[in-house]
Amino acid sequence: MSFIDKLLRENIKKLVPYSSARDEFKGEASVFLDANENSFGSPLTKWYNRYPDPLQIKVKEKISAIKGVPVENIFLGNGSDECIDILFRAFCEPGKDNVIIVPPTYGMYEVSANINDVAIKKVNLTSNFQLDLEGIEAAVDKNSKIIWLCSPNNPTGNSMNIEDIEIIISNFPGIVVIDEAYINFSRYRSFTSQLPELPNLVVLQTLSKAWGLAALRLGMAFSSAAIIEVMNKIKPPYNIGQASQELVLQALDRVDEVNEMILAIVKEKEVLTKQLGLLSVVQKIYPSDANFILVKVKDPKSIYQFLLEKGIVVRDRSNVVLCEGCLRITVGTEKENHDLIQRLKEFVV
């Protein structure tokens, strides 16, 4: 029995995936009468009456060229949230298995666990937002199936120590997921380069952040071919629409523009960090490898409301464990950052 077979839910092992018309058809044709589409076209364009490629091969080929990951090791989801949900459904038996999360972290791991009736074990990060290896080791039991790690972390912005992550991957008998939504802003390399040596690793990335394509909802999972095959087996037949695939293909041809934006965001983050540090309401600014900054302030709820009344929206994270007194501020344009600073200067505690 393979490593993956030992972890998979029994019903997933037996699952016969839905076979769509586009899965069954191979080759070229000029007349399509197999999928019950509207052969007369659509009010938008003649092509949108046809179902899209269910495996998004053209998109994966371009991502493969950019990321250096083979097509068979790539899964595309309707946002990273779909990738997260599918991993729960593949490996976690409802009412029996558990997963480990390390708060403060991305909230969808817990939400998806609750939706799938999977128990959650929480091992808080240390005071400097790093992994508590001893705590994680103590939390693992025979029903622990997935450890969810986010690096750079949301909402803290820092990257986890690479050595700590490697220790977890090497010693945990289940799946380790590293969510790299903000990796393009980080000093560190992606864990995708280590996929061939780590069969229990899943790396999540997204086009929502650095690529500026949040509205298209396209998340990426990189893993062994065996895990990707399972994810494709579970996903809805046409989870990425044709319009999204077309727009993503156009964006993937413009890597240089994306790299320029990343550099601009990093530069603006440096300027914003310096300006925030001069404000009397700011108590602490945490190091960030992301496109946002976690800032500890005096009276965060009042500041949040004050900014909202001025038309500026930040994220109040003051109720999140280890983030007491903190606001999470996304790096904006030069003008947006200037407006934020000017408004904060007007705030009186």
DONU-796182 format. One line per field, with one value per residue (C-alpha): z, y, x. Coordinates in nm, 2 decimals, padded with zeros to 4 digits, m for minus. Example, Ala and Ser with C-alpha at 12.3 -4.5 7.8 and 13.67 -1.06 7.14 Angstrom:
BEGIN
c3 = c(00.78, 00.71)
c2 = c(m00.45, m00.11)
c1 = c(01.23, 01.37)
***
This chain:
BEGIN
c3 = c(00.00, m00.10, 00.14, m00.01, 00.01, 00.38, 00.43, 00.19, 00.31, 00.21, 00.01, m00.19, m00.28, m00.42, m00.58, m00.95, m01.06, m01.29, m01.65, m01.85, m02.22, m02.25, m02.04, m02.28, m02.61, m02.73, m03.06, m03.30, m03.43, m03.60, m03.49, m03.11, m03.04, m02.73, m02.43, m02.47, m02.52, m02.70, m03.06, m03.16, m02.95, m02.66, m02.63, m02.53, m02.77, m02.99, m02.78, m02.44, m02.53, m02.50, m02.18, m02.08, m02.06, m01.73, m01.65, m01.77, m01.95, m02.14, m01.81, m01.63, m01.91, m01.87, m01.49, m01.53, m01.74, m01.48, m01.16, m01.28, m01.17, m01.41, m01.53, m01.35, m01.02, m01.06, m00.95, m01.02, m00.79, m00.77, m00.54, m00.28, m00.07, m00.31, m00.28, 00.10, 00.10, m00.14, 00.08, 00.38, 00.17, 00.04, 00.36, 00.67, 00.79, 00.93, 01.30, 01.34, 01.21, 01.32, 01.17, 01.34, 01.28, 01.43, 01.53, 01.44, 01.09, 00.78, 00.91, 00.63, 00.76, 01.07, 00.87, 00.62, 00.90, 01.07, 00.74, 00.69, 01.06, 01.12, 01.47, 01.51, 01.73, 01.79, 01.87, 01.90, 01.75, 01.99, 02.10, 01.80, 01.56, 01.50, 01.52, 01.85, 01.75, 02.08, 02.10, 01.75, 01.83, 02.14, 01.95, 01.69, 01.74, 01.52, 01.37, 01.28, 00.90, 00.80, 00.95, 00.80, 00.78, 00.63, 00.53, 00.50, 00.76, 00.76, 00.96, 01.11, 00.78, 00.88, 00.73, 00.93, 01.00, 00.70, 00.93, 01.15, 00.85, 00.72, 01.06, 01.06, 00.70, 00.77, 01.09, 01.04, 00.89, 00.73, 00.49, 00.55, 00.36, 00.32, 00.22, 00.02, m00.09, m00.02, m00.13, m00.42, m00.16, 00.05, 00.08, 00.08, m00.19, m00.24, m00.11, m00.46, m00.54, m00.28, m00.40, m00.56, m00.23, m00.01, m00.11, 00.18, 00.10, m00.06, m00.15, m00.20, m00.40, m00.56, m00.84, m00.61, m00.44, m00.65, m00.98, m00.89, m01.01, m00.70, m00.89, m01.12, m00.82, m00.92, m00.66, m00.72, m00.54, m00.61, m00.49, m00.60, m00.90, m00.68, m00.46, m00.76, m00.92, m00.61, m00.61, m00.98, m00.90, m00.63, m00.79, m00.99, m01.36, m01.47, m01.17, m01.36, m01.62, m01.97, m01.92, m01.62, m01.81, m02.10, m01.88, m01.67, m01.99, m02.09, m01.75, m01.75, m02.06, m01.86, m01.59, m01.63, m01.54, m01.23, m01.12, m01.15, m00.94, m00.67, m00.65, m00.63, m00.35, m00.15, m00.19, m00.08, 00.22, 00.33, 00.30, 00.48, 00.76, 00.82, 00.82, 01.06, 01.29, 01.34, 01.46, 01.83, 01.80, 01.67, 01.94, 01.73, 01.37, 01.31, 01.03, 00.71, 00.41, 00.27, 00.10, 00.44, 00.78, 01.12, 01.34, 01.72, 01.80, 02.08, 02.09, 01.76, 01.75, 01.77, 01.51, 01.28, 01.31, 01.27, 00.94, 00.82, 00.87, 00.65, 00.38, 00.46, 00.54, 00.72, 00.90, 01.28, 01.41, 01.78, 01.88, 01.72, 01.95, 01.98, 01.78, 02.06, 01.98, 01.62, 01.28, 00.96, 00.69, 00.32, 00.13, m00.10, m00.38, m00.29, m00.27, m00.07, 00.18, 00.20, 00.27, 00.55, 00.72, 00.70, 00.86, 01.13, 01.22, 01.27, 01.52, 01.88, 02.14)
c2 = c(00.00, 00.34, 00.63, 00.81, 00.51, 00.48, 00.84, 00.86, 00.82, 00.48, 00.64, 00.85, 00.54, 00.39, 00.71, 00.70, 01.06, 01.22, 01.18, 01.49, 01.51, 01.70, 01.44, 01.17, 01.35, 01.36, 01.50, 01.77, 01.82, 02.09, 01.98, 01.93, 01.75, 01.56, 01.80, 01.94, 02.29, 02.56, 02.52, 02.86, 03.04, 03.29, 03.66, 03.73, 03.55, 03.24, 03.05, 03.08, 02.84, 02.56, 02.40, 02.49, 02.25, 02.06, 02.02, 02.37, 02.23, 02.55, 02.74, 02.47, 02.46, 02.83, 02.81, 02.51, 02.72, 03.00, 02.80, 02.52, 02.25, 01.98, 02.00, 01.67, 01.83, 02.12, 02.15, 02.46, 02.55, 02.82, 03.01, 02.85, 02.79, 02.52, 02.35, 02.36, 02.21, 01.93, 01.83, 01.80, 01.59, 01.37, 01.29, 01.36, 01.13, 01.34, 01.28, 01.08, 01.26, 01.58, 01.85, 02.09, 02.46, 02.72, 03.04, 03.32, 03.20, 03.21, 03.15, 02.93, 02.62, 02.63, 02.71, 02.43, 02.19, 02.28, 02.24, 01.90, 01.79, 01.75, 01.81, 02.10, 02.10, 02.44, 02.50, 02.87, 03.03, 03.15, 03.51, 03.59, 03.42, 03.11, 02.74, 02.57, 02.24, 02.07, 02.17, 02.04, 01.71, 01.67, 01.75, 01.48, 01.16, 00.86, 01.05, 01.36, 01.39, 01.74, 02.01, 02.36, 02.61, 02.96, 03.12, 03.41, 03.40, 03.58, 03.79, 03.83, 03.88, 03.69, 03.38, 03.07, 02.93, 02.70, 02.45, 02.42, 02.35, 02.09, 01.91, 01.90, 01.76, 01.50, 01.37, 01.40, 01.09, 01.28, 01.57, 01.90, 02.20, 02.52, 02.81, 03.04, 03.30, 03.58, 03.41, 03.65, 03.93, 03.71, 03.69, 03.31, 03.05, 02.85, 02.50, 02.39, 02.32, 02.04, 01.86, 01.57, 01.47, 01.53, 01.31, 01.44, 01.81, 02.03, 02.39, 02.64, 02.96, 03.21, 03.46, 03.69, 03.87, 03.95, 03.88, 04.12, 03.87, 03.83, 03.87, 03.57, 03.33, 03.10, 02.91, 02.67, 02.35, 02.19, 01.84, 01.48, 01.35, 01.10, 01.38, 01.59, 01.30, 01.26, 01.63, 01.62, 01.32, 01.51, 01.85, 01.96, 01.88, 02.25, 02.43, 02.71, 02.89, 02.97, 03.35, 03.30, 03.07, 03.32, 03.61, 03.42, 03.31, 03.67, 03.77, 03.49, 03.63, 03.95, 03.83, 04.13, 04.37, 04.15, 04.16, 04.54, 04.56, 04.34, 04.56, 04.87, 04.71, 04.62, 04.97, 05.12, 04.88, 05.02, 05.38, 05.30, 05.11, 05.41, 05.66, 05.45, 05.43, 05.80, 05.81, 05.84, 05.60, 05.32, 05.10, 04.83, 04.73, 04.36, 04.25, 04.15, 03.93, 04.00, 04.28, 04.40, 04.51, 04.41, 04.71, 04.74, 05.06, 05.25, 05.18, 04.98, 04.97, 05.35, 05.39, 05.14, 05.32, 05.66, 05.55, 05.39, 05.72, 05.88, 05.62, 05.41, 05.04, 04.84, 04.51, 04.50, 04.19, 04.30, 04.00, 03.74, 03.54, 03.70, 04.00, 04.19, 04.57, 04.51, 04.64, 04.47, 04.72, 04.63, 04.82, 05.05, 05.29, 05.58, 05.81, 05.56, 05.52, 05.89, 05.94, 05.67, 05.84, 06.18, 06.05, 05.87, 06.19, 06.35, 06.08, 06.18, 05.91)
c1 = c(00.00, 00.14, 00.19, m00.11, m00.33, m00.27, m00.39, m00.68, m01.04, m01.19, m01.48, m01.23, m01.03, m01.35, m01.47, m01.54, m01.51, m01.77, m01.67, m01.76, m01.80, m01.47, m01.29, m01.40, m01.33, m00.97, m00.84, m00.97, m01.33, m01.54, m01.88, m01.95, m02.28, m02.17, m02.22, m02.57, m02.43, m02.62, m02.48, m02.62, m02.37, m02.42, m02.50, m02.13, m01.91, m01.95, m01.69, m01.86, m02.13, m01.87, m01.75, m01.39, m01.10, m01.17, m00.80, m00.69, m00.39, m00.28, m00.29, m00.09, 00.17, 00.24, 00.25, 00.48, 00.72, 00.71, 00.73, 00.95, 00.70, 00.58, 00.21, 00.13, 00.23, m00.01, m00.38, m00.58, m00.87, m01.14, m00.93, m00.70, m01.00, m01.12, m00.78, m00.81, m01.16, m01.06, m00.76, m00.99, m01.24, m00.95, m00.77, m00.98, m01.25, m01.54, m01.60, m01.28, m00.96, m00.81, m00.58, m00.33, m00.33, m00.09, m00.28, m00.27, m00.31, m00.54, m00.90, m01.02, m00.83, m01.05, m01.37, m01.31, m01.24, m01.57, m01.76, m01.61, m01.66, m01.29, m01.15, m00.90, m00.59, m00.45, m00.08, m00.02, 00.28, 00.55, 00.57, 00.78, 00.54, 00.74, 00.64, 00.62, 00.78, 00.74, 00.38, 00.31, 00.48, 00.27, m00.05, 00.00, m00.19, m00.28, m00.57, m00.38, m00.39, m00.29, m00.07, m00.15, 00.13, 00.12, 00.45, 00.47, 00.20, m00.13, m00.20, 00.15, 00.34, 00.65, 00.81, 00.85, 01.20, 01.27, 01.45, 01.15, 00.92, 01.16, 01.16, 00.78, 00.77, 01.03, 00.87, 00.50, 00.34, 00.05, 00.02, 00.19, 00.04, 00.25, 00.03, 00.26, 00.00, 00.25, 00.57, 00.63, 00.70, 00.93, 01.31, 01.28, 01.24, 00.93, 00.91, 00.80, 01.17, 01.16, 00.85, 01.04, 01.20, 00.89, 00.59, 00.37, 00.41, 00.14, 00.23, m00.05, 00.00, m00.24, m00.28, m00.48, m00.19, 00.13, m00.05, m00.34, m00.60, m00.81, m01.14, m01.06, m01.03, m00.75, m00.55, m00.27, m00.17, 00.17, 00.24, 00.32, 00.15, m00.04, m00.19, m00.27, m00.45, m00.67, m00.75, m00.85, m01.07, m01.27, m01.30, m01.61, m01.57, m01.54, m01.42, m01.23, m01.44, m01.34, m01.32, m01.09, m00.87, m00.84, m00.76, m00.51, m00.33, m00.30, m00.16, 00.09, 00.25, 00.33, 00.56, 00.79, 00.50, 00.42, 00.78, 00.78, 00.47, 00.62, 00.93, 00.70, 00.50, 00.81, 00.94, 00.61, 00.61, 00.95, 00.83, 00.50, 00.68, 00.91, 00.62, 00.41, 00.71, 00.70, 00.34, 00.26, m00.04, 00.19, 00.35, 00.51, 00.55, 00.62, 00.86, 00.68, 00.76, 00.41, 00.23, 00.08, 00.21, 00.08, 00.09, 00.02, m00.15, m00.31, m00.69, m00.71, m01.09, m01.12, m00.86, m01.03, m01.36, m01.19, m01.03, m01.35, m01.53, m01.26, m01.31, m01.01, m01.05, m00.79, m00.83, m00.89, m00.70, m00.71, m00.93, m00.70, m00.47, m00.12, m00.24, m00.40, m00.40, m00.31, m00.44, m00.34, m00.26, m00.23, 00.04, m00.15, m00.04, 00.18, m00.13, m00.33, m00.04, 00.00, m00.37, m00.35, m00.06, m00.23, m00.55, m00.35, m00.18, m00.52, m00.63, m00.63, m00.62)
***
